[in-house]
């Protein structure tokens, strides 16, 4: 087995390497003076089962190109099998045509990874489950739910909790965590009653005097979760925490969360922490490395990955 790390999330790759007790493959991933990407693998990979760890987070295009070039380098180095380990799959929100003459960029990126030479893909909490079907190679989509549930049970008594989906599209994700915790589920339904009126948040379910845990796959600008937290507090929630798989947190999102009613925002380390993230008091990481490491181990040993979530 060979584990190759590109530049998007070196700490996560090192944590996966430590979990598997397998050193990272020696390689150089650099830029030429004109910012072209160059990858040189500095040890033999012929006949090896290779795993490339690279989230396509900001800057998405640079990190995507690193992934593609690294896969090509492994293929030309005669690796037996190449698995693209993409904890955060960028472009996932462009999974359908949003209007006339618009692209389905998630499908394009899937095609690029396949064409580069990947034999399979390992990813985490895709924005839409159907993106698995965009790949013409085997794709394992892991879920952060077991990691979140373990953390929640250390902090709370399930009897006081209510799991909240901040929008209708995330109900399945929130329901899976509510089921594991054996707690109630609430849903926030956002709608505009008429053109020109501000958005109204209707809360489906009882949140009064409950510790509310919002569950989502991505937090980007933070507007949806912060507004949802305000609505929950207004409806009588005792506290509001948020568990989000991918902390994109672009622009002033960290400051927005810090000034919101969200008590604690917990994300996985699928995207490397920014300086603003590291100094924020109410934003925390929990590691997804053991889950990814175990999945990599099972793929290498040709064992079931889905049984991780039984």
N, C-alpha and C positions, 0 to 999 in steps of 0.2 A: 504493500500500500504506500502511496505517495500523497502527501497533502501539500498543495501549493497555495500560497496566499498572495493575492494582489494587494493593492494599496488602500482599498475602501474601508477595511475594518481589520487591521492587524491584531488588535487586542482579542477580538473574537476568535480569529484563526489560531492564535497562541493558546487560548483557553480550550479550544477543540483539540489541539495538538496535545495539551497536557492531559485532557480526559482520556485520550486514546493511547497515551504514553508513546507517541510517535512524533519524532521531530519534524518540523516543517522542511519541505524540500528547499534546498539552496537555489535561489533564483534571483535575477535582477529584473525589476520592472521599473523602467525609467522613461524619461522623455528626451527626445533630441531637442536641439535649439529651436526648431520650428514647431515643437509640441507634439510631434508624432510619437506614438507609443512604441516602445521596444521592449520585448521580453526575451531574456536568455535564461534557460534552465541549466544550472551548473552541476548537475549530476545525472547519472544514467536513469532513464525512465522506461527503457525498452521492456515490453511485456508486463508493465506494472498496472495496477488498478489505481488510477489517478483521480484525485478530488481537488477541484479548484474552488476556493472559498472567496467569494466576491459579491457583496451587495451592490446593486446598481442605484445607489443613493447619490445625493448631490456631491460633486457635479455628475449627473447621471450619464451624460454622453461620454465623458472621459472614463468613468468606471466601467461602462458597458464595453467600450473599445478595449480596455485592458483585459476584460474577461474573454472577449473574442480572440484577441491575439495570443493570450495564454493558452487557450484551447487549441489553437492552430499549432503553437509551438510543441505542445504535448503530442498532438497527432503526428507531426513530422518527426518527433522523437520516438515514434513507434510504441506509445503507451497502448496497452491492451484494451483498456476501457477508460473513458473520460466521463466523470460526473461533474456537472456544473452545480456547485452548492451556492445557491443565491438566496440568502436569508431574507433580504428585502428585494422583491422583484419590481424594479422601477417600470414606469409606463403602464402599470396594471390598471390604473383608473381610466385608461383609454381602451376599454375593452369592447366598445360598440360604437357605431356611428352616432355622433351627437347631433348631426344635422346633414344637410346635403353637402357632398364634396368634402367630407371629413374622413380622416384615416382611422383604421383600427390598429393603433400603434402597438398594442400588446401582442397582437398576432405577428406583426412585422418583426418585433424583437425575438419572439419565439422562433421564427423562421431563421433569423440570423444566428442564434445560438446553435440550432440544429445544423445549419449549413457550415458553421465554423468547425464542426466535428465532434460536438458533445454526443455521448451515447445515452445519457439520461440526465435528469434534472432533479435536484432536491431543493425544495423551497419551503417557506413558512407563511401560513395564513395569507394566501392569495386574496386580493381584494374581491375577486369574484371566482367562485369554484370552477366555472366553465373555462377559465383560462388554461386549466390542465389540458383541455381538448385542443388548445391552439398548438400544442407541441405534437410532433409526429414521432416522438421518442418517449419511453417510460418516464413518468413524472410523479414524484412523491411530494404531496402537499402536507406538511406537518401542521399541527395545531398547538398554539401556546396555552390552550386551556388547562392542561394538567399542571403546568408551571405556575399559572395564575392561582389555581385552586389551592395548591400547596402553600403559597404565600398568604392567601386570604385566611386559610384555616389557622395559621400561626397568629394572626392579628385579631380575628373576630370570632364571635359565637354565631353560627349560622341562623339561630332563631331571631336575631335582631336585623338580619340583612334583607335587602331587596336588590336584585340584579336588574339593571336598567339598560335597555338598548336606546342609544341616543337618536336613532332613526329607524324607520320601518325595515330598511334593507339589512340591518344588522341583527334581526330578531333571532335567526338560527344560531348565530355565534353566542349571543347572550343566553339563549335558552339552554345551550349545552353546558354552560357554566352554572346556571341556576339549577339544572338537573343534578349535577355533580354535588352541589352544595345543599340540595333539597330545600331551596328557598323560593320565595315568590319572584315573579318576573313583572317588570313594568316596561312600557314602551312609550317613547315620546314621538308623537305624530305632529310633524311640522306642516303647516298649510297656510295659504293666503286665501282668505274668504272671498276677496274680490281684487281686481286690478287696482294698484295704487295703495292698498292697505298693507301695513307691516305684517310680517310673518307671525302667526300665532302658534304657540306650542301647547298642544293638548296632551296631557299625561294619562295614559291608559293603565290603570292599576293604582293600588293604594300605597303611597310612599310616606304617609304621615307617621312621624316618630320612628322612622326606620333609618338605618345606616345604608345609604344608597351607593352601589358600586356600578358605575357606568363601564360598559365593555365595548371596545371598538377595535378595528384592525389598524387604522391609520389616524394619527393626529398631525395635521399639516399647519394651517394657520391658527388652529385652536378655537376658532369662532363657534363651531357647532357644539363642542363639549362645554365651553364656558357658558354659552347661552342656555344649554340644557341644565347645567348646574344651578344657574340662577332660578330657572323654572322649578326645579325640584325643591330648592330651599323655600321658595314662595308657597309651595304646596305642603310645607310642613316637614320636610326631611330633616333629620337630626344632623347628619353630616353627608358629604358627597366625596367619594374617591373615584378615581378613574384608572382602569387597567387597559392599556392600549399596546398592541403588539409592536407596531412600528412607529417610533417617535421621529417623524420627519422634522417637525418643529421649525419651519422656515420663518424668515423674517423675525418679527417680534413676538413669536408664539410663546416662548418661555416666560417673558414678562407678562403677557396676557394671562397665562395660567397662574402665575404668581399672584396677580391682583384679583383673581376670580374666587368664587366660593369653593373651588376644588381644594379639598384638604391635602391630598397627595395624588400626584400623577405618577403612575408606575408603568414603565415601558420595558420591553426587552432590549438587549444590546445588539439587535439585528442591524442597527445603524449606530455608528460610533458617536459618542457624546461630544457635543460642542463645548466650548468654554462657558457659554451662558448656561448650558445644562448642568455642568459640573458645579457651578457656584450657586445654583438655585436651591432653595431650602425645601421646596415642596415637590421636587421632581426627582425621581429615583429610577435606577436601572435594576432589573433582575436578569441573571444570565440565562441565555438559551443554549449555551455551549454544551451542557450535558445531554440535552435532548438531541441536538444536531450530531453530537459525537456518537451517541448510541445509534442513531439512524445510519450514520456513515458506517459504523461497525457492522450493523446488520446487512447493509447493502453489500459490503465487502465479503461477508460470510454467506451471502445468498439466503438470508433469513427474512422472515416477515417484518415489514416496517409498520403495517397497520395495527399489529397486535400491541404496539406501544400505547395505543389509545383504548384498549379493551377495558 
